[in-house]
Amino acid sequence: MIALLLFGSFFLFLGLGIPVAFALGLSAVVTLVTTDGVQVLDVVPSVMFPSMSSGTLLAIPFFILAGIVMQYTGISQRLVDLAFLIFGRLRHGLAAVTIISAFFFSAISGSGPATVAAIGAILIPALVRNGYQKKHAVSLVAASGSMGIVVPPSIAFIIFAVVAAEFGKISISRLFIAGIVPGIIMAVAFFIAALFVPRVRELAGLPVRTKPDAEVVTGSTSTGTSASGSAGADSAGNGGSGDSAAGSKTQLLTANGQAASANSGSTGSSVGAADPTATVNPEGGFGEIMTALVKAIPGLLIPVIILGGIYGGVFTPTEAGAVASVYALIVGVFVYRELTWKDMPKVFLESGVSTAVIMFIVGVASLFSYVITVEGVADRISTAVLGVTDNKYLILAAITIILLIVGAFVDAISAFYLFIPILVPILIGVGVDMTTIGVFMTVNLAIGLFTPPVGLNLYVGAGIGKAKLEEVVRGILPFLVCAIVALLLITYIPAISNWLPDLLGVG
């Protein structure tokens, strides 16, 4: 009865259009008042405040700050330029560039929507010009952005480690390392999906270096166009300023050899500022690749510093977030010199707002989790499930289906507080280790980021690409199918999650 009241009121509030965070808090309060009376409401602040003031969660605002600062420095444009120079000459090179750029920016931002916002403004117009239908271009970017909560540093892994601590030992460091191989598998899955996506035309809009007497068709090559600034819809509040275009003596040629328009039909921005196919030459030589690599190194070093410092025992994950923030500020102000002191209030304000949103969700979700625990809901559900079957593979299949459905409606942080108290004891009871549980639950919920009807990455991508959501939903199926295949591999082969942390001795 209590479980029905708790979950029934939660889904009722969702159905009424109430935001997830408020629905969680309201359903928890309704259940407490119904079962124990109004006098029990004094427990609400005593549960919410400690959950939000956990020292481990201090890593979240630091990683958010580092990600926002790196967007303001134009690191996303530099990563795309480097990837395009290396892979752009391949037939499906631009799809590979999108996925690789998303993978590396995921290792900076720790957020799925932030990754979509950072690379979408650059790559969605380029994919459309390269012959992809807009629905598939947005879908590819939205799906690739889901790696943001799997590839370390991951805010989702931090939340999982905090919430699951009472059920078994698991460290954030181990989860970070464990997410690398699954992240690579997801990247491969998205690339395979991209191979089956039909293209309107081949080799449309690829850049070639102009001859001395050729007419140069370029867009603006100044830093005035943001690599992610047009993605103001990002839930994490990320914005940024772009990077100066390199190699401006390029022109876009259509399939029939005619010069293409310098303006992007998808974003209204000039190609030179927002489209990597107009800023680099895909057949650039070794020197051009090395130049792009040098420009991208400061950004590429962030995940190296974070993971190397944690694995080397130099600092904890929380301290790693602080180091990453300071490093990002130094790079933005003194190395790239694109982050000015005037930008600082905006940067810290965006970071503060993003952190406040996440911590509010943590607070109300912890209250919901508290009700699940103290009212015995988790124990009753666990007993009921194990009473039906104790077959590990059937239970994993059932939980996978549940999480895929839930992930389409609820964000990862809320879902962790909702289901960790219920699912983790069941999974431990059938012999699944904590590392595998953390990774497979996170990958499940990452897929939810681009699953209709509420997949947040879809909304961010559609906003950037100026596409209708219904149109984007029709293009997401190939990426969704391949992602589920990757999920099944990660779920049923524990070595995928455990091999690298075991190899490195990370406990």
Secondary structure, DSSP 8 states (H G I E B T S, - for coil): -HHHHHHHHHHHHHHTT--HHHHHHHHHHHHHHHHH-GGGGGHHHHHHHHHHT-SGGGHHHHHHHHHHHHHHTTHHHHHHHHHHHHHTTSTTHHHHHHHHHHHHHHHHH--HHHHHHHHHHHHHHHHHHTTB-HHHHHHHHHHHHGGGGTSSS-HHHHHHHHHHTTTS---HHHHHHHTHHHHHHHHHHHHHHHHTS-BSSSSTT-EEE--TTS-------STTS-SSTT-TT-TT---------S---EEEB-TTS-B--SB-TTTSSBHHHH-GGGTS-TT--HHHHHHHHHHHHHHHHHHHHHHHHHHTTSS-HHHHHHHHHHHHHHIIIIIS----GGGHHHHHHHHHHHHHHHHHHHHHHHHHHHHHHHTTHHHHHHHHHHHH---HHHHHHHHHHHHHHHHTTS-HHHHHHHHHHHHHHHHHHTT--HHHHHHHHHHHHHHHTTSTTT-HHHHHHHHHHT--HHHHHHH-HHHHHHHHHHHHHHHH-THHHHHHHHHHT--
